[in-house]
Amino acid sequence: MGAIICVAYVNADLVFLLRNKSYFGIDTDKEVGVIQSQIVLASLIAAAILSFFMGQAYDIFGRIRLISINFLILAILVAIIPYTSPSIFWLGVTRVGLGISSHFLITNPLIPDYVKEQSRGRAVVL
């Protein structure tokens, strides 16, 4: 849940970072929209590609360890985002890292392991 809130905050804050004169200073709304869309698209593509390997990563490194590492990475990347200016490339790299890290946290396989089979649907919804 925290990963979803964190990435949603960064997506909303990205517009303000791109428009702010002291960070990126992009003037036109169209240019801000194009840059933000490209960054989010790159993040989604990277997360989709890595989705094929997440199950194996959880099996190799362990669920709790991988969740803890990705939570730490997520916290560090959120703190770093304002310091990526004026490079849009590093802003994109940081946002892609956020997307990958949050994707690992959102799609963890803890529900099938710890919830009874009769109430899995309720656990997924909650």
C-alpha positions in Angstrom: 0.0 0.0 0.0 2.8 2.4 0.8 4.5 1.7 -2.5 1.3 2.7 -4.4 1.0 5.9 -2.4 4.7 6.7 -2.9 4.6 6.3 -6.7 1.3 8.2 -7.0 2.9 11.0 -5.0 5.9 11.0 -7.3 3.8 11.0 -10.4 1.8 14.0 -9.2 5.0 15.8 -8.0 6.8 15.2 -11.2 4.7 17.9 -13.0 5.7 20.4 -10.3 9.4 19.5 -10.5 9.4 19.8 -14.3 7.7 23.2 -14.2 9.6 24.7 -11.2 12.3 27.2 -12.3 14.7 26.1 -9.6 14.6 22.5 -10.8 13.9 21.9 -14.5 12.1 25.1 -15.6 10.1 23.7 -18.5 7.6 26.3 -19.6 5.0 24.7 -21.9 2.4 22.3 -20.7 2.8 20.2 -23.8 6.5 19.6 -23.2 5.9 18.8 -19.5 3.2 16.3 -20.6 5.4 14.6 -23.2 8.4 14.3 -20.8 6.3 12.9 -18.0 4.5 10.5 -20.3 7.8 9.2 -21.7 9.3 8.7 -18.2 6.2 6.8 -16.9 6.1 4.7 -20.1 9.7 3.7 -19.7 9.0 2.8 -16.1 6.0 0.6 -17.0 7.9 -1.1 -19.8 10.8 -1.9 -17.5 8.5 -3.2 -14.8 6.6 -5.4 -17.3 9.8 -6.9 -18.6 11.1 -7.7 -15.1 7.7 -9.2 -14.1 8.8 -12.4 -15.8 11.8 -12.8 -13.4 10.2 -11.6 -10.1 9.0 -15.1 -9.1 12.5 -16.5 -9.5 14.0 -13.6 -7.6 11.6 -14.2 -4.7 12.6 -17.9 -4.7 16.3 -17.3 -4.9 16.7 -14.4 -2.4 13.7 -15.0 -0.2 10.5 -13.0 0.1 11.1 -10.9 3.2 14.7 -10.0 2.2 13.6 -8.9 -1.3 10.7 -6.9 0.1 12.9 -5.2 2.7 15.6 -4.3 0.1 13.1 -2.9 -2.4 11.4 -0.8 0.4 14.8 0.6 1.2 15.5 1.3 -2.5 12.1 3.0 -2.8 12.8 5.3 0.1 16.3 6.3 -1.2 15.0 7.0 -4.7 12.1 9.2 -3.4 14.7 11.2 -1.4 17.0 11.5 -4.5 14.4 12.7 -7.0 14.7 16.4 -6.4 18.4 16.3 -6.7 18.4 14.9 -10.2 17.8 18.4 -11.7 18.7 19.7 -14.2 19.2 16.3 -16.0 16.0 14.9 -17.3 17.9 11.7 -18.1 18.7 11.1 -14.4 15.1 12.0 -13.4 13.9 9.3 -15.8 16.4 6.7 -14.5 15.3 7.5 -10.9 11.6 7.2 -11.9 12.2 3.9 -13.7 14.0 2.6 -10.5 11.0 3.7 -8.5 8.6 1.8 -10.9 10.7 -1.4 -10.7 11.1 -1.2 -6.9 7.4 -0.5 -6.3 6.4 -3.2 -8.7 8.4 -5.7 -6.6 6.6 -4.5 -3.5 3.1 -4.5 -5.1 3.3 -8.0 -6.7 4.8 -9.9 -3.8 3.5 -13.5 -3.4 2.8 -13.3 0.4 -1.0 -13.7 0.0 -0.9 -17.3 -1.3 1.6 -18.3 1.4 -0.1 -16.8 4.5 -3.9 -16.6 3.7 -6.2 -19.6 3.8 -7.5 -20.8 0.5 -11.1 -20.0 1.4 -10.4 -16.3 2.0 -7.8 -15.4 -0.6 -10.2 -13.3 -2.7 -11.1 -11.2 0.3 -7.4 -10.8 1.2 -6.5 -9.7 -2.3 -9.3 -7.1 -2.3 -8.4 -5.7 1.1 
